[in-house]
Amino acid sequence: MNAWSKNTTAHAGKSPTKLTSGVLEKSLMNRLPFASASIMLLEFGVLMASAFIADWVYHEVVYGHSASTHWSLIGFFAASIFTLLQVTSGKYVTSWILTRSNRQSSMLRDWLITFSVVLILSFLLKNTDVQSRGAYVLFGILGYLSIVLTRTLVFKLLKKAIATTRFVTRRIVLIGNENDIDHYCESEELWKKGIQVAATLIYDSTGASKSPDLWVKNHQILVPLVGIENSLPYLREIEADDIVLTLPWSKMDEIKKVLDQIITLPATIYLAPDPVMDEIRTCFGEYKNLSHALTNPQSGLSGIRIVCPPISLFSRILKRSFDIVFSGLGLLLLSPVFLVIGALIKLESPGPAIYRQQRNGFNERIFSIYKFRSMVVTEDSEFSQTQKNDVRITRIGAFIRRTNIDELPQLLNAFLGTMSLVGPRPHAVEHNNEFMDSIAYYAGRHHVKPGITGWAQINGWRGAAEEHEHMQMRVSHDLEYIQNWSFILDLKILFFTVFSRKAFTNAF
């Protein structure tokens, strides 16, 4: 049995089979932060307890005096500083804990820094006058030992959870021929790191005419493909966190060919170390393992990162938290406006006050976008682009479109998570399919969630998609936003959405 199919049964099907939408597991990227946060909080609590125990043992047990009242402040300082140092260097990422020993994780260095800062702060706050030096020394020793024991316990619990497949750190797709994929899995021991191979794309890079095959683990099926481009719908549905190309580095033309097809997927893409270069002799005559040198501590995967997610994990959490808080507040505070606008729409013409339309979101997923209805309801269900002076637009509709009020119901989309407050504006499915083929890198817009407002909109590139050049500029601004994302940029876009004249250009 192949290394990448460990703990799976034999191929259950040999004919092309469509994957059922929603059956496969969702990306783990939104779940892992909770595991890391739990470990951080556990160590924070352990250090607080260590400070109390050290103070109690030294004063009451050894000398029979009453315990100091300053242990909580000392413990809080130490726990805060140590966990902050560990967080900023990525030491609470589960893949790091699973692939690094206590010595390698530099816990001792961070603890010595923490203890030194605590001593300095205690001196400045004059706590050293009332707190015994012996208690400080005991806390320094006990604190470090408690961290080591806690991290060892966490390591063993994670290993046990991984062995029983109850915990997965990453879901990846491997691309290459069977031998190279087997070599990568065996050399990297992916199963020991909790990395699940969700699918493998068997691709012959030797120039033979053999068509690629896609093996999907969850469904236990083998999907024969005409070409690698036919794998994209399946790979989108799998929603892997990472894609690893195990092709030999000498096959650069084949690597570029594969990259051209998969680069539109919102995943980190790695080029695995070439097996020929597994070991490199240094100037001292010793051998260094190339895989270890190229291992990303955040994912546990070895290779050169060719494509990185546009927004980091922490930034995604920050952005999503901001969306939930402010879209929720917006829905609450603007509810009277919703009622008034809804009533005016219903009074002017029959039909629903709010309507839904299908749009492409993150990873090209179809979702329903909410808008205030600004046109009369017609029996013709075929999509028709809004034009300037469109006769279908009602009087109240013209007002809410000109002032962007028709977009306010999308606060519900942002609250539910199908959209963000800021991001590339989602286009109708019909337009999306058309632009995908005619505008270069258009699919890159789907690497983030669509937004209620965006960088293109505040720069005047909004309105009906009538001219190809206009759409190219809009897409160019969207890609510029994704490549240069920052939380400050989101705040800037929100500000100019309300206070910039350009944001209302082409609003009709």
Buried (B, 14 or more C-beta within 10 A) or exposed (E): EBBBBBEBEEEEEEEEBEBEEEEBEEBBBEEBBEBBEEBBEBBBEBBBBBBBBBBBBBBEEEEEEEBBEBBEBBBBBBBBBBBEBBBEBBBBBBBBBBBBEBEEBBBEEBBEBBBEBBBEBBEEEEBBEEBBEBBBEBBBEBBBEBBBEBBEEBBEEBBEBBEEEEBBBBBBBBBBBBEBBBBBBEBBEBBEBBBBBBBBBBBBBEEEEEBBBBBBBBBBBBBEBEEBEBBBEBBBBBBBBBBBBBBBBEBEEBBEBBBEBBBBBBBBBBBBBBBEEEEEEEEEEEEEBBBEEBBBBBBBBBBEBBBEBBBEBEBBBBBBEBBBEBBBEBBEEBEEEBEEBBEBBBEBBEBEBBBEEBBBBBBBBEBEBBBBBBBBEEEEEEEEEEEEEBEEBBEBBBBBBEEBBBBBBBBBBBBBBBBBBBBBBBBBBEBBEBBBEEBEEBBBBBBBBBBBBBBBBBBBBBBBBEEEEBBBBBBBBBBEBBEEBEEEEBEBBBEBBEEBEBBBBBBE
